[in-house]
Amino acid sequence: MNPVGKISVIGLGYIGLPTAAVFADRGVEVVGVDVNARAVESINAGKPHIVEPNLAALLRRVVEAGKLRATTTVEPADAFIIAVPTPFQDMEGHHWPDVSYIETAARAVAKVLKPGDLVILESTSPVGTTERMCGWMAEERPDLTFPTQRGEMSDIRVAHCPERVLPGRILDEVVNNARVIGGITRQCAQAALGLYRIICEGECRPTNARTAELAKLTENAYRDVNIAFANELSVICDRLKINVWELIKLANLHPRVNILRPGPGVGGHCIAVDPWFIVDSAPEESRLIRIAREVNDHKPDFVCAKVQEKARHLVEPVIACLGLSYKKDVDDLRESPAVHIVQKLARDKVGRILVVEPHITRLPPDLEGLGLELAGFEDAFERANMVVLLVDHMNFLEVDRDLLKDKFVIDTVGVW
């Protein structure tokens, strides 16, 4: 028997919509909330506004079954899952987390709360955000008590359960991945645990909210540091005229060495963002994490410099940049190093830039007005005299080598 009657998911993006659909597929009544009216309209028509394998069929099924609907306003429910963005702001070199979306969502949820309700924050957050969320809700509802005020005796249960899924595999991982469930109190954690057991087949490990918050940040900082090692190694190899891909293969023959593959940088809303939350919380103690972030943030500029160096040998450079997304085979452009690279090349007027990205139909707003052209794969190859591989989409892996022999080629991901 489900521990809740109705779930409200606040934020219907890459995490919220698949999560809502999976809960609905398990027979739970779900109402999704998003400020984007067009997305809400699309969802209610059974059509996802994001690209994720198998999501379209699942969404159509649960909408037609009457288990999932979307709206632009928060309404009463028994449990609320907040899955809104947590970007960072860069002010004079200081990266600070922007939790304003969480605050807005929490205050909206507070207005419809009733005793016994459960509020879960899934958004990746700086340590202490779940406690702050209690404070925001308490300001809106002085007639209710929250666990930061009354502990186990509070009217409302509050917990943090960070998402930890990979775009392209979300529907599988939201069910099968282990989950860290951090309650403000023990009973808060147990209430959230009961909710996630409706859909989760992986291990669900309860802890406190602050540990859960740092656990997610730690996972991504760990990956960022390891990627930074590979990216720094690629820059060193370039200076020393050594093939970094061969070097890594040889080094990885050691049974206790597993160097990752370098790339054009690090993107996505997790690895490229979350380590800054740790740096912001403990700036003096997070020196390695900061340096790793700086190494990875600098890699797109290194790639641009290599392109500019090659372009000087061409009378009229026509550069085909393959890939815009932050990882292969998805349409997600958030914090993508490829976007930064083509943007910088265009602004520096290095040459005519042809952008090839099979997962989008138009350039994002931050690339409009720069003279960039969104081109097809075959057309770009025919016209270009330089090819820059930025993302290892499956579409790009099989390339006739004869097409490359008369062109400058920069492979940032090591698949050619």
C-alpha positions, 0 to 999 in steps of 0.5 A: 500500500502506498504511504501517500495518496498524492504526490506533487513534483515541483519542476518538470525538467530533466529530473522532475518529469521522469521522476513524476512519470515513474511514480505515476506508472506505479499507480500513484496520483501525481500532479506536476508543477512548472512555471513553463506554461508551454511545457505544461501544455505539452505534458498534458498532451502526453508529449515530453518537452525534453529528450530522454530515451523511452520517456515519450511512451511512458508519459503518454501512458500515464497521462492517458491513464489519468495518473499524471497531469501538469499545472502551473500552480501548486495545489494540495498533495500529501508529498511534495518533491522539489526538483528545480534548478540550482545554478551558480552565479559568477561574481568577480571570480567568486562562484556562489550557489543560487538557491532562489528557485528552491526558495520560490518553490518552497514558499509556494508549497508552504501555502498549501501544506497541511499537518502530516505532509512530507516535503523532499528537496531533490535539487542538488544543494549547498550544505544547509539548504534543506534546513533553510527551506524549513525556515522559508516554509515556516515564514509562510506558515506560522500556523504549522511547525517544522522539524527545525523548530519542533523536531520529531513533534513537528507537523511537517516532515522534511528531507533531502534526497539528491537525484543521482541519475545520468541523462540518457539513462534516467528512467533506468537509474531513477529506479535502480540506483541507490538513493541517499535519503537525508531527513532533518530528523530520523522520522523525516528520513523514514517518511521519505524512505517510505515514499521512495520505496514505491519506485526504488529497487536500489538500496535506499540509505537513510542519513541526516540532511546535511550529510545527504547534501554533501554526499551528492556534492562529493560524488561530483567533486570526486569525478571532477577532480579525476577528470581534471587530472586527465585534462591537465595531462592532455595539456602536458602531453600537447606541450611535450609532443606526446599522444595522450591517448596512447599514454593513458592506455599504457598507464592504465595497464597498471592494475591500480591505475584508471585514468579517465579520458580527457575531453574539451572540458566538463559540462552538465548541471552537476559536475561543472557546478556542484564542486563550486558549492563545496568551495563556497561553503569551505573556501580555505579547506577546498583547495584541490577541488577549486583547482580541479574546477579551474583546470576543467573550466580552462580546457575549452580555452585550450581547445580554442587556442589549438583551433586558432593555431590551425586556422592561421594556415588557412586562407578562409577557414571553414570550421565544422564543430561536431557536437554542442551537448555536454555529453554524447547522444543527448540534447542537453546543452547545460554548461556545455564546453562545446557551446563555450568553444563555438561561442568563443570561436565565433566572437574571435572571428576565427573563420566560418563556423558550421555547427553540427548537432543532430539532437537539436533543431535550432541554435540556443539563444546564447549562440544566436546572432554570432554568424553561426550556421547549424548544418547537417553532418554531410554538408558540413564535411563537404564544405569544411577545411577544418573539423573539430570533434567536440562530442563523441555522438554515435553519429560521428564515430564512423567517418570515412578517413578519406573525408579527413585527409585534406582537412585539419582535424582536432579530435578533443575526445580521442575517438578518431 
